[in-house]
Amino acid sequence: MSSRLFINVRERQGLAYYVHTGTESYQEAGYLATSAGVEHKNLAKAVETILKEYKKIASRKVTAQELQKAKDYVKGKSVMGLESSDSVASFLIGQEIRKEKILTPKDIFKKIDKVTQEDILRVAKDIFRNEKLNLALTGPHKRTKELEEILKF
């Protein structure tokens, strides 16, 4: 709830009922997706605002405090996700199948702790580019040309 998008899109501007970003990673690919529940009248402004946040993270470093908060969040969520024996088993199976060496949560946390502000900026510059942006909408949207213009990074 304290993410940049949540604060700007939902709290400050009231453009969405919800907004969140998640990732999925596979052996050779992955994606980052932002989802938002938006009224039709707020669609263009919401997309514009989300893209503005993407541009910010791809153009200047996150603060040290923001990076630490993100690291703590990821580690905390990981620990919470390993509370049941079946989730631990799934984690270990995934490690066994995808990795040459099984990493413990402690090993993974060490890698997370090594992530720098420069790493975030480098990856953001790679991800947030015109040729990598996609937009999917559900609803009766008729102003597609307007949205195509907004989607230019």
N, C-alpha and C positions, 0 to 999 in steps of 0.2 A: 504493500500500500504506500510505501514511501519512495517508490521509484520516480525517476524524472518524469516519465510519461504519466503516471498516476497523478502526480502533483500538478503538472501543467495541464494535461488534457481534461482530467476529471475535476480536480479540486479548484484550480484557479479559474479555468474557463467554463467548466460545466458542460463540456462537449460530449461526454460519453457516460453511460451508466457504469461501464467497467472498461478497463484497458489493462492489458498485460502482455508481456513478451516472454516467449519461451523458446527453447532450442531442442533440437533432436539431432543426435549424431550417430552415424553409422560407420562402418569400417572405412568406406571410401568417400562418403558424402555426409551432408547434414544440412540443416536449415535453421534460420532464426525467423520467427513469425510473431507479429504483433496482432492481437485481436482486440476489437473494441465493439461495444454495443452502442450504436450511435443513431440518433433520430435522423431521418432523411434531411431535414433542414440544416443539420450540423455536419453533414458528411464532408463536404469540401473543406471546411475549416478544420475538422478533426484530422483528415488526411494530411493537410498542410502542416498542422502543428506536430504531428508524429514525424513527418519528414524533417521538419526543422530540428527536432531533437536528434534524429539520426545524423543530420549534418553537423550538429554541434559536437557529437562524440567522435565524428570522423575528422574534425578539424582542430580540436584542441584536447589536451590531456585532461583526463578526469582528475579530480583532486585526490590527494593521498587519503584523506578521510573517506571520500566516497568509495575509493577502491577497497579500503579496509572493510568498510561496511558491506560491500558486495561479497568479499571473500568470506566474511563471517556468516553472511546469509547462506551462501552456497554450502559451507561446511555444516552449518546448523541444520539446513534442510536435508543434507546427506545423512547426518546422524539420526534425525527423526525418521528418515526413510528406511533405516536399518534396525528398527525396533522389534520387528517380529522375526521369527526364525525363518519363515518362508521368504521374506524379503532379503535376508542375509544369504539364503541359499541361492536365490535368483541373482544376487550381486556376484557371488562367487562363480556361479555357472557362466555368467556373462564374461567375467574375467578369464575364466578357463578357455572359453570358446574364442574370444577376440584377442587375447593378449598372449605374448610369449611367456610372460612372467605374471603371476597373480600379484596384483597390488592390493595392499590392505588400505582401508580408509585413511590410516595414518600416512601411508606413502602418497596417497592422492592429495591429502591436505598439504603435505610438504610441497608438492608441485603447484598447488593453488597459491601457496604463500610466496612462491617464486615469481608469480605474475607481476609485471611492472606496469606503470602508467604508459610507458612506451609501447609495451606489448598490446595493450588495449587500443591505443591509437593506431598502431600498425594494422591490426586485424580489422578495426572499424573502417579504415581507409580501403581495405580490400573488399569488405562486405558491402558497404553502403555506396554503391555506384549504380548509375542508370541501368546498365546492362544486367544487373543482378536483382533489380526491383521487380516485384510482381504485386498485383492487387487483385483480390477476389472479393466480390460483394454479393450479399444476399439481399434481395429486395427489388422493388420497382424503380431502378435508377435509370434516368433518361438523359442525364447530362454527362455522357461519357467523354465528350470532347473536353469539357472543363476538367474532368479528372485526369485525362491524358496530359493536359498542360501542367497540372499540379505535380504529376509524377516525374517531372524532369528534375533530376538532382542537380 
